[in-house]
Amino acid sequence: MRKSYSGEFKAKVVLEILKEEKTISQIASEYGIHPNQLLKWKKEAIRSLAEVLEDG
């Protein structure tokens, strides 16, 4: 069974990644999530950031 995470949780984790106070591995271990999943969330967040900040 796959785990499902809320957008709010993903945002919290991605912000922690972007702060660069801990390594991806440390954060992954802390939350029990595979590092590749965290990298995927980070890429998705950065990609959609331009849409959020778009005028109009």
PyMOL commands that place a pseudoatom at each C-alpha (Angstrom):
pseudoatom trace, name=CA, resn=MET, resi=1, chain=A, elem=C, hetatm=0, pos=[0.000, 0.000, 0.000]
pseudoatom trace, name=CA, resn=ARG, resi=2, chain=A, elem=C, hetatm=0, pos=[1.325, 3.429, -0.947]
pseudoatom trace, name=CA, resn=LYS, resi=3, chain=A, elem=C, hetatm=0, pos=[1.457, 6.248, 1.545]
pseudoatom trace, name=CA, resn=SER, resi=4, chain=A, elem=C, hetatm=0, pos=[-0.343, 9.447, 0.696]
pseudoatom trace, name=CA, resn=TYR, resi=5, chain=A, elem=C, hetatm=0, pos=[0.944, 12.814, 1.866]
pseudoatom trace, name=CA, resn=SER, resi=6, chain=A, elem=C, hetatm=0, pos=[-0.937, 16.104, 1.970]
pseudoatom trace, name=CA, resn=GLY, resi=7, chain=A, elem=C, hetatm=0, pos=[0.233, 19.088, -0.025]
pseudoatom trace, name=CA, resn=GLU, resi=8, chain=A, elem=C, hetatm=0, pos=[0.811, 20.923, 3.226]
pseudoatom trace, name=CA, resn=PHE, resi=9, chain=A, elem=C, hetatm=0, pos=[3.155, 18.178, 4.458]
pseudoatom trace, name=CA, resn=LYS, resi=10, chain=A, elem=C, hetatm=0, pos=[5.030, 18.082, 1.143]
pseudoatom trace, name=CA, resn=ALA, resi=11, chain=A, elem=C, hetatm=0, pos=[5.435, 21.874, 1.220]
pseudoatom trace, name=CA, resn=LYS, resi=12, chain=A, elem=C, hetatm=0, pos=[6.811, 21.708, 4.768]
pseudoatom trace, name=CA, resn=VAL, resi=13, chain=A, elem=C, hetatm=0, pos=[9.379, 19.081, 3.767]
pseudoatom trace, name=CA, resn=VAL, resi=14, chain=A, elem=C, hetatm=0, pos=[10.363, 20.893, 0.547]
pseudoatom trace, name=CA, resn=LEU, resi=15, chain=A, elem=C, hetatm=0, pos=[10.898, 24.134, 2.473]
pseudoatom trace, name=CA, resn=GLU, resi=16, chain=A, elem=C, hetatm=0, pos=[13.140, 22.235, 4.852]
pseudoatom trace, name=CA, resn=ILE, resi=17, chain=A, elem=C, hetatm=0, pos=[15.104, 20.890, 1.864]
pseudoatom trace, name=CA, resn=LEU, resi=18, chain=A, elem=C, hetatm=0, pos=[15.456, 24.379, 0.383]
pseudoatom trace, name=CA, resn=LYS, resi=19, chain=A, elem=C, hetatm=0, pos=[16.834, 25.770, 3.651]
pseudoatom trace, name=CA, resn=GLU, resi=20, chain=A, elem=C, hetatm=0, pos=[19.828, 23.428, 3.157]
pseudoatom trace, name=CA, resn=GLU, resi=21, chain=A, elem=C, hetatm=0, pos=[20.403, 23.089, 6.904]
pseudoatom trace, name=CA, resn=LYS, resi=22, chain=A, elem=C, hetatm=0, pos=[20.262, 19.288, 6.590]
pseudoatom trace, name=CA, resn=THR, resi=23, chain=A, elem=C, hetatm=0, pos=[21.115, 16.880, 3.810]
pseudoatom trace, name=CA, resn=ILE, resi=24, chain=A, elem=C, hetatm=0, pos=[18.422, 15.177, 1.748]
pseudoatom trace, name=CA, resn=SER, resi=25, chain=A, elem=C, hetatm=0, pos=[19.448, 11.906, 3.419]
pseudoatom trace, name=CA, resn=GLN, resi=26, chain=A, elem=C, hetatm=0, pos=[18.992, 13.362, 6.892]
pseudoatom trace, name=CA, resn=ILE, resi=27, chain=A, elem=C, hetatm=0, pos=[15.549, 14.717, 6.054]
pseudoatom trace, name=CA, resn=ALA, resi=28, chain=A, elem=C, hetatm=0, pos=[14.543, 11.452, 4.375]
pseudoatom trace, name=CA, resn=SER, resi=29, chain=A, elem=C, hetatm=0, pos=[15.597, 9.498, 7.444]
pseudoatom trace, name=CA, resn=GLU, resi=30, chain=A, elem=C, hetatm=0, pos=[13.800, 11.904, 9.767]
pseudoatom trace, name=CA, resn=TYR, resi=31, chain=A, elem=C, hetatm=0, pos=[10.477, 11.551, 7.914]
pseudoatom trace, name=CA, resn=GLY, resi=32, chain=A, elem=C, hetatm=0, pos=[10.866, 7.945, 6.758]
pseudoatom trace, name=CA, resn=ILE, resi=33, chain=A, elem=C, hetatm=0, pos=[10.604, 8.890, 3.076]
pseudoatom trace, name=CA, resn=HIS, resi=34, chain=A, elem=C, hetatm=0, pos=[12.968, 7.730, 0.324]
pseudoatom trace, name=CA, resn=PRO, resi=35, chain=A, elem=C, hetatm=0, pos=[15.440, 10.458, -0.765]
pseudoatom trace, name=CA, resn=ASN, resi=36, chain=A, elem=C, hetatm=0, pos=[14.401, 10.050, -4.421]
pseudoatom trace, name=CA, resn=GLN, resi=37, chain=A, elem=C, hetatm=0, pos=[10.813, 10.909, -3.461]
pseudoatom trace, name=CA, resn=LEU, resi=38, chain=A, elem=C, hetatm=0, pos=[11.993, 14.070, -1.725]
pseudoatom trace, name=CA, resn=LEU, resi=39, chain=A, elem=C, hetatm=0, pos=[13.989, 15.095, -4.791]
pseudoatom trace, name=CA, resn=LYS, resi=40, chain=A, elem=C, hetatm=0, pos=[10.887, 14.537, -6.930]
pseudoatom trace, name=CA, resn=TRP, resi=41, chain=A, elem=C, hetatm=0, pos=[8.802, 16.769, -4.638]
pseudoatom trace, name=CA, resn=LYS, resi=42, chain=A, elem=C, hetatm=0, pos=[11.517, 19.446, -4.744]
pseudoatom trace, name=CA, resn=LYS, resi=43, chain=A, elem=C, hetatm=0, pos=[11.600, 19.406, -8.579]
pseudoatom trace, name=CA, resn=GLU, resi=44, chain=A, elem=C, hetatm=0, pos=[7.797, 19.597, -8.764]
pseudoatom trace, name=CA, resn=ALA, resi=45, chain=A, elem=C, hetatm=0, pos=[7.707, 22.517, -6.325]
pseudoatom trace, name=CA, resn=ILE, resi=46, chain=A, elem=C, hetatm=0, pos=[10.359, 24.480, -8.193]
pseudoatom trace, name=CA, resn=ARG, resi=47, chain=A, elem=C, hetatm=0, pos=[8.696, 23.792, -11.554]
pseudoatom trace, name=CA, resn=SER, resi=48, chain=A, elem=C, hetatm=0, pos=[5.285, 24.980, -10.339]
pseudoatom trace, name=CA, resn=LEU, resi=49, chain=A, elem=C, hetatm=0, pos=[6.685, 28.031, -8.565]
pseudoatom trace, name=CA, resn=ALA, resi=50, chain=A, elem=C, hetatm=0, pos=[6.733, 30.038, -11.798]
pseudoatom trace, name=CA, resn=GLU, resi=51, chain=A, elem=C, hetatm=0, pos=[3.020, 29.348, -12.294]
pseudoatom trace, name=CA, resn=VAL, resi=52, chain=A, elem=C, hetatm=0, pos=[2.220, 30.528, -8.788]
pseudoatom trace, name=CA, resn=LEU, resi=53, chain=A, elem=C, hetatm=0, pos=[4.133, 33.770, -9.268]
pseudoatom trace, name=CA, resn=GLU, resi=54, chain=A, elem=C, hetatm=0, pos=[2.776, 34.486, -12.746]
pseudoatom trace, name=CA, resn=ASP, resi=55, chain=A, elem=C, hetatm=0, pos=[1.010, 37.855, -13.151]
pseudoatom trace, name=CA, resn=GLY, resi=56, chain=A, elem=C, hetatm=0, pos=[-2.745, 37.733, -13.672]
for i in range(1, 56): cmd.bond("trace and resi %d" % i, "trace and resi %d" % (i + 1))
show_as sticks, trace
zoom trace
